[in-house]
Amino acid sequence: MSDLTGLSTGTVVPPDVTKDLLGAHQSGKEQYQSFKQARLEVDPPTVKFHDPLKKQNLKTFSNLDTKNVYAKKAQDVVLKADRKLFGLMILVAESRKLHMRDVLSHPLGPLPWALANADGSLRKTNKAALATELEKNVASAEDIPDHQPASLMG
């Protein structure tokens, strides 16, 4: 099974929750077939149509224990390493007569800084910031055309 990661928390989902999340659609189909068979296709029905359905109790992201744990020491070490790395980059760039704009146009780590932290963990952001980034290049529609049929217009 593939690893699922929560966008808001950055936590990897355990295998039992992953199994329930990935199998939810199939589980719903099976529940529907059971409903249809017992209440609609059998004459007389074995279960009344309006009787409650059995709850499936599938595990989801809300079942995860999401306590935010921040290791301040690890973050401090990463910042010091980044400062040292940046200083070395300046020295190398000056000794080779490179422009800093060209040097800084390349990524500084194995992962894009916009998506991950220096230690490789997923960067956490709120959903509003994600929506803002997704909507940034979309042109807004100022005039919405009226598509009513001619018979309804008057």
Secondary structure, DSSP 8 states (H G I E B T S, - for coil): ----B-TTT--B--HHHHHHHHTHHHHHHHHHHHHHIIIIISSS-SS-TTS---------GGGS-------HHHHHHHHHHHHHHHHHHHHHHHHTT--HHHHTTS-SSSS-TTTB-TTS-B----HHHHHHHHHTT----SS------TTT--
